[in-house]
Amino acid sequence: MRQLEETGNAAGLPFKPNRRKKMAWTDESKQQAIDAYTSEEPTPENSMEIVKAIAEDMGESPNGVRMILTKAGVYVKKTPAASSGGAKAASTGGTRISKAAAQEALTAALTDAGVEIDDDIVSKLTGKAAQYFADAMNKVAS
């Protein structure tokens, strides 16, 4: 029992006790994290380093601190790197649209071209395939 009281663990225990209980964020600790973050004047380049330093000072995880800052609306997110794969962007067809919208666009393009629509085939196409064929039909028509 003395070993359990001193170290929080003892040989032969059937369970692993929690060594460190995490306390919930209080309003004061949230405000302290927000104030410390905003006083450092964060930029997208140094934002993560500031969060890590605040987390170490407060004894919390960086993800927990970032969550608090994000909910408060003060976290400066790092801008994602620009995509260097031009071929990938071209193959995706641009902006995302739903599968149903892509199939409707294909149906409209086929109807404009005077082609009889087989709904069974069109319904089995993926959204990306339907969008591709609709764009191809529109290019051929123009």
Backbone as CSV, one residue per row, in Angstrom:
resi,resn,N_x,N_y,N_z,CA_x,CA_y,CA_z,C_x,C_y,C_z
1,MET,0.821,-1.189,0.000,0.000,0.000,0.000,0.870,1.260,0.000
2,ARG,2.013,1.208,0.697,2.875,2.388,0.725,3.426,2.698,-0.665
3,GLN,3.786,1.633,-1.411,4.297,1.843,-2.760,3.216,2.457,-3.645
4,LEU,1.991,1.998,-3.505,0.888,2.543,-4.275,0.666,4.011,-3.945
5,GLU,0.728,4.359,-2.674,0.522,5.749,-2.265,1.665,6.651,-2.731
6,GLU,2.887,6.136,-2.711,4.053,6.948,-3.068,4.206,7.129,-4.576
7,THR,4.060,6.037,-5.322,4.351,6.085,-6.754,3.106,6.060,-7.630
8,GLY,1.969,5.691,-7.068,0.761,5.567,-7.876,0.672,4.235,-8.577
9,ASN,1.605,3.317,-8.295,1.603,2.009,-8.920,2.201,1.016,-7.928
10,ALA,1.808,-0.230,-8.058,2.368,-1.276,-7.208,2.347,-2.586,-7.983
11,ALA,3.305,-3.459,-7.679,3.389,-4.745,-8.354,2.137,-5.558,-8.074
12,GLY,1.606,-6.184,-9.112,0.457,-7.051,-8.950,-0.890,-6.352,-9.049
13,LEU,-0.911,-5.081,-9.315,-2.196,-4.394,-9.448,-2.894,-4.852,-10.726
14,PRO,-4.179,-5.143,-10.644,-4.880,-5.605,-11.843,-5.265,-4.475,-12.792
15,PHE,-5.022,-3.258,-12.443,-5.382,-2.128,-13.291,-4.239,-1.134,-13.340
16,LYS,-4.291,-0.268,-14.308,-3.290,0.788,-14.405,-3.961,2.085,-13.978
17,PRO,-3.577,2.603,-12.844,-4.209,3.840,-12.394,-3.777,5.021,-13.251
18,ASN,-4.648,6.016,-13.330,-4.300,7.246,-14.053,-3.223,7.967,-13.266
19,ARG,-2.112,8.187,-13.911,-1.007,8.829,-13.209,-1.224,10.318,-13.071
20,ARG,-1.848,10.901,-14.060,-2.026,12.337,-14.009,-3.451,12.657,-14.443
21,LYS,-4.194,13.236,-13.585,-5.557,13.622,-13.906,-5.526,14.965,-14.609
22,LYS,-6.156,15.032,-15.754,-6.243,16.283,-16.484,-7.452,17.051,-15.977
23,MET,-7.231,18.294,-15.702,-8.327,19.147,-15.277,-8.931,19.801,-16.511
24,ALA,-10.206,20.013,-16.469,-10.875,20.668,-17.579,-10.408,22.112,-17.685
25,TRP,-10.491,22.643,-18.863,-10.113,24.028,-19.076,-11.083,24.935,-18.325
26,THR,-10.544,25.848,-17.569,-11.378,26.839,-16.896,-11.410,28.092,-17.762
27,ASP,-12.344,28.971,-17.465,-12.420,30.222,-18.225,-11.134,31.031,-18.075
28,GLU,-10.535,30.980,-16.875,-9.301,31.727,-16.642,-8.149,31.160,-17.462
29,SER,-8.037,29.826,-17.501,-6.933,29.227,-18.255,-7.130,29.426,-19.759
30,LYS,-8.386,29.393,-20.223,-8.651,29.674,-21.635,-8.219,31.100,-21.975
31,GLN,-8.601,32.039,-21.128,-8.268,33.433,-21.378,-6.760,33.655,-21.312
32,GLN,-6.100,32.940,-20.403,-4.647,33.049,-20.290,-3.978,32.572,-21.585
33,ALA,-4.463,31.458,-22.136,-3.898,30.934,-23.382,-4.156,31.900,-24.533
34,ILE,-5.350,32.459,-24.597,-5.694,33.395,-25.668,-4.839,34.659,-25.571
35,ASP,-4.697,35.193,-24.352,-3.898,36.398,-24.164,-2.428,36.163,-24.523
36,ALA,-1.886,35.011,-24.093,-0.489,34.701,-24.391,-0.280,34.553,-25.901
37,TYR,-1.243,33.967,-26.574,-1.137,33.760,-28.028,-1.218,35.085,-28.785
38,THR,-2.201,35.902,-28.441,-2.369,37.156,-29.172,-1.243,38.145,-28.885
39,SER,-0.636,38.073,-27.700,0.457,38.997,-27.384,1.715,38.705,-28.199
40,GLU,1.826,37.494,-28.707,2.992,37.113,-29.530,2.847,37.545,-30.986
41,GLU,1.719,38.132,-31.351,1.436,38.561,-32.717,1.719,37.428,-33.718
42,PRO,0.881,36.392,-33.708,1.142,35.221,-34.553,0.962,35.499,-36.043
43,THR,1.762,34.817,-36.829,1.649,34.819,-38.281,1.493,33.360,-38.707
44,PRO,1.085,33.111,-39.950,0.969,31.706,-40.383,2.280,30.924,-40.256
45,GLU,3.416,31.620,-40.342,4.707,30.937,-40.278,5.094,30.537,-38.858
46,ASN,4.759,31.360,-37.845,5.216,31.064,-36.489,4.096,30.635,-35.547
47,SER,2.910,30.470,-36.052,1.750,30.166,-35.221,1.927,28.859,-34.437
48,MET,2.389,27.830,-35.112,2.515,26.527,-34.461,3.568,26.547,-33.355
49,GLU,4.653,27.263,-33.554,5.692,27.349,-32.531,5.174,28.073,-31.291
50,ILE,4.370,29.111,-31.499,3.780,29.837,-30.371,2.858,28.920,-29.580
51,VAL,2.042,28.145,-30.285,1.113,27.223,-29.622,1.887,26.191,-28.805
52,LYS,2.966,25.660,-29.363,3.771,24.668,-28.638,4.373,25.266,-27.373
53,ALA,4.863,26.496,-27.459,5.457,27.140,-26.291,4.401,27.391,-25.207
54,ILE,3.226,27.833,-25.595,2.148,28.067,-24.631,1.726,26.755,-23.984
55,ALA,1.651,25.692,-24.780,1.259,24.379,-24.252,2.268,23.886,-23.216
56,GLU,3.552,24.073,-23.484,4.576,23.666,-22.521,4.466,24.466,-21.230
57,ASP,4.242,25.774,-21.360,4.121,26.628,-20.173,2.916,26.245,-19.316
58,MET,1.825,25.884,-19.963,0.588,25.583,-19.241,0.477,24.112,-18.845
59,GLY,1.364,23.273,-19.373,1.291,21.850,-19.058,0.152,21.150,-19.777
60,GLU,-0.213,21.646,-20.925,-1.283,21.067,-21.728,-0.710,20.589,-23.053
61,SER,-1.547,19.907,-23.833,-1.103,19.452,-25.145,-1.268,20.571,-26.165
62,PRO,-0.411,20.602,-27.185,-0.556,21.623,-28.219,-1.914,21.557,-28.926
63,ASN,-2.432,20.348,-29.119,-3.738,20.217,-29.767,-4.842,20.822,-28.912
64,GLY,-4.751,20.668,-27.604,-5.752,21.264,-26.720,-5.710,22.778,-26.761
65,VAL,-4.510,23.333,-26.771,-4.365,24.788,-26.838,-4.872,25.296,-28.180
66,ARG,-4.516,24.597,-29.264,-4.975,25.008,-30.588,-6.497,24.959,-30.681
67,MET,-7.115,23.961,-30.056,-8.571,23.852,-30.059,-9.201,25.063,-29.375
68,ILE,-8.652,25.454,-28.230,-9.178,26.607,-27.495,-9.032,27.870,-28.337
69,LEU,-7.880,28.039,-28.961,-7.636,29.231,-29.782,-8.538,29.265,-31.009
70,THR,-8.774,28.100,-31.606,-9.646,28.035,-32.775,-11.074,28.379,-32.405
71,LYS,-11.554,27.838,-31.282,-12.917,28.143,-30.839,-13.074,29.618,-30.499
72,ALA,-12.000,30.242,-30.016,-12.052,31.669,-29.689,-11.935,32.527,-30.946
73,GLY,-11.544,31.925,-32.069,-11.440,32.653,-33.325,-10.173,33.470,-33.474
74,VAL,-9.128,33.152,-32.710,-7.886,33.918,-32.794,-6.741,33.121,-33.422
75,TYR,-6.915,31.824,-33.640,-5.833,30.996,-34.166,-5.559,31.348,-35.623
76,VAL,-4.294,31.577,-35.952,-3.883,31.881,-37.317,-3.418,30.580,-37.942
77,LYS,-4.212,30.072,-38.868,-3.910,28.796,-39.501,-2.835,28.967,-40.560
78,LYS,-1.953,27.989,-40.624,-0.902,28.032,-41.637,-1.538,27.783,-42.992
79,THR,-1.175,28.602,-43.966,-1.738,28.447,-45.303,-1.120,27.221,-45.956
80,PRO,-1.936,26.387,-46.596,-1.385,25.186,-47.226,-0.489,25.550,-48.397
81,ALA,0.492,24.697,-48.639,1.429,24.927,-49.734,0.690,24.823,-51.056
82,ALA,1.113,25.609,-52.010,0.484,25.589,-53.323,0.758,24.252,-53.994
83,SER,-0.245,23.738,-54.681,-0.106,22.455,-55.356,0.785,22.606,-56.578
84,SER,1.789,21.752,-56.676,2.684,21.810,-57.829,2.237,20.843,-58.911
85,GLY,1.251,20.018,-58.622,0.779,19.034,-59.597,-0.301,19.607,-60.478
86,GLY,0.067,20.296,-61.545,-0.895,20.873,-62.459,-1.726,19.813,-63.154
87,ALA,-1.121,18.660,-63.437,-1.847,17.593,-64.109,-2.944,17.041,-63.208
88,LYS,-2.699,16.976,-61.935,-3.708,16.456,-61.006,-4.915,17.379,-60.957
89,ALA,-4.686,18.689,-60.916,-5.786,19.641,-60.864,-6.617,19.544,-62.132
90,ALA,-5.972,19.319,-63.271,-6.711,19.221,-64.527,-7.524,17.939,-64.582
91,SER,-7.027,16.852,-63.997,-7.725,15.578,-64.088,-8.940,15.512,-63.184
92,THR,-8.995,16.335,-62.147,-10.136,16.284,-61.244,-11.337,17.018,-61.796
93,GLY,-11.158,17.802,-62.832,-12.286,18.476,-63.431,-12.633,19.780,-62.751
94,GLY,-11.771,20.301,-61.913,-12.022,21.593,-61.286,-12.783,21.471,-59.989
95,THR,-13.867,22.239,-59.862,-14.597,22.284,-58.600,-15.406,21.018,-58.384
96,ARG,-15.684,20.733,-57.130,-16.467,19.546,-56.784,-17.943,19.821,-56.985
97,ILE,-18.611,18.846,-57.589,-20.060,18.901,-57.660,-20.579,17.537,-57.260
98,SER,-21.834,17.466,-56.916,-22.389,16.193,-56.450,-22.558,15.219,-57.612
99,LYS,-22.673,13.953,-57.270,-22.841,12.912,-58.275,-24.129,13.138,-59.053
100,ALA,-25.200,13.478,-58.334,-26.491,13.696,-58.982,-26.426,14.880,-59.946
101,ALA,-25.754,15.957,-59.531,-25.644,17.126,-60.402,-24.823,16.801,-61.643
102,ALA,-23.761,16.022,-61.479,-22.933,15.643,-62.624,-23.723,14.760,-63.584
103,GLN,-24.525,13.841,-63.058,-25.339,12.975,-63.907,-26.423,13.775,-64.627
104,GLU,-26.988,14.774,-63.958,-27.983,15.632,-64.603,-27.345,16.437,-65.728
105,ALA,-26.118,16.924,-65.495,-25.421,17.675,-66.535,-25.119,16.785,-67.735
106,LEU,-24.748,15.547,-67.484,-24.489,14.609,-68.573,-25.771,14.320,-69.340
107,THR,-26.859,14.103,-68.620,-28.149,13.844,-69.260,-28.550,15.028,-70.140
108,ALA,-28.353,16.243,-69.636,-28.686,17.437,-70.415,-27.808,17.539,-71.654
109,ALA,-26.508,17.241,-71.515,-25.594,17.315,-72.654,-25.950,16.271,-73.704
110,LEU,-26.309,15.071,-73.264,-26.695,14.013,-74.204,-28.007,14.363,-74.892
111,THR,-28.942,14.933,-74.149,-30.224,15.330,-74.722,-30.015,16.418,-75.768
112,ASP,-29.142,17.391,-75.461,-28.844,18.460,-76.417,-28.214,17.906,-77.691
113,ALA,-27.455,16.833,-77.560,-26.799,16.225,-78.723,-27.748,15.305,-79.482
114,GLY,-28.948,15.082,-78.937,-29.925,14.234,-79.610,-29.713,12.756,-79.373
115,VAL,-29.015,12.397,-78.314,-28.737,11.007,-77.997,-29.815,10.489,-77.044
116,GLU,-30.249,9.240,-77.279,-31.243,8.625,-76.396,-30.567,8.292,-75.061
117,ILE,-31.205,8.645,-73.984,-30.635,8.477,-72.643,-30.993,7.103,-72.094
118,ASP,-29.986,6.370,-71.612,-30.199,5.110,-70.900,-29.915,5.391,-69.426
119,ASP,-30.982,5.631,-68.658,-30.834,6.012,-67.247,-30.093,4.958,-66.430
120,ASP,-30.210,3.692,-66.822,-29.523,2.629,-66.084,-28.007,2.810,-66.177
121,ILE,-27.520,3.166,-67.343,-26.071,3.359,-67.531,-25.616,4.646,-66.857
122,VAL,-26.367,5.713,-67.035,-25.985,7.005,-66.454,-25.958,6.925,-64.932
123,SER,-26.904,6.203,-64.353,-26.961,6.112,-62.884,-25.786,5.325,-62.304
124,LYS,-25.161,4.477,-63.115,-24.025,3.685,-62.626,-22.692,4.433,-62.732
125,LEU,-22.669,5.570,-63.423,-21.438,6.344,-63.543,-21.112,7.039,-62.227
126,THR,-19.829,7.167,-61.959,-19.414,7.966,-60.800,-19.618,9.431,-61.140
127,GLY,-19.583,10.259,-60.135,-19.746,11.689,-60.358,-18.651,12.256,-61.238
128,LYS,-17.415,11.802,-61.010,-16.277,12.296,-61.783,-16.404,11.870,-63.248
129,ALA,-16.832,10.628,-63.476,-16.989,10.146,-64.849,-18.112,10.898,-65.553
130,ALA,-19.220,11.110,-64.858,-20.338,11.836,-65.453,-19.932,13.263,-65.791
131,GLN,-19.180,13.890,-64.908,-18.727,15.253,-65.153,-17.779,15.283,-66.354
132,TYR,-16.891,14.313,-66.449,-15.945,14.247,-67.562,-16.685,14.112,-68.887
133,PHE,-17.640,13.172,-68.958,-18.365,12.960,-70.207,-19.257,14.146,-70.555
134,ALA,-19.833,14.792,-69.548,-20.651,15.979,-69.809,-19.784,17.096,-70.400
135,ASP,-18.590,17.307,-69.825,-17.676,18.323,-70.353,-17.241,17.975,-71.779
136,ALA,-16.976,16.689,-72.025,-16.570,16.252,-73.367,-17.698,16.469,-74.370
137,MET,-18.911,16.158,-73.985,-20.057,16.344,-74.882,-20.266,17.829,-75.178
138,ASN,-20.105,18.671,-74.169,-20.278,20.111,-74.362,-19.194,20.677,-75.275
139,LYS,-17.963,20.168,-75.191,-16.875,20.627,-76.053,-17.107,20.189,-77.490
140,VAL,-17.609,18.979,-77.654,-17.881,18.479,-79.008,-19.017,19.286,-79.626
141,ALA,-20.015,19.619,-78.823,-21.168,20.350,-79.337,-20.813,21.788,-79.717
142,SER,-19.799,22.369,-79.066,-19.480,23.772,-79.382,-18.394,23.918,-80.388
